[in-house]
Amino acid sequence: MRSSPLMPLSSACSGCLPNTIERRMVGARTEWYLWNQTTAGENFCEKWKKHPERAIAFFEWHAKFVSDVKQLAAARGVDTLRRLLGNVVGTRPATLGGSATQNAAHL
């Protein structure tokens, strides 16, 4: 079985990003923390306290992203790759990159 150039991305995306988000229970409320590595004390999830639906949306988006990358990594053939890529980014961008899509399908 040949490996795909997207496999390292797929593996990295599967667990790393959610594992960097810290979850704390404060009373009955969940608080989320994703610390900025360049600015001490800055929490990228700060607004999730007032808008908990954003945390739900993020984790749903991440699950979909991981699924999309895994499907792209497993794609065999240019037609399959274009169809899957079209599902992710839209058909126009997927078909505009014709030679790039073909090159990726042969890796």
Secondary structure as UniProt FT lines:
FT   TURN            5..6
FT   HELIX           7..19
FT   STRAND          22..26
FT   TURN            27..28
FT   STRAND          29..33
FT   TURN            40..41
FT   TURN            44..45
FT   HELIX           46..48
FT   TURN            49..50
FT   HELIX           52..74
FT   HELIX           78..89
FT   HELIX           91..96
FT   HELIX           98..105
//
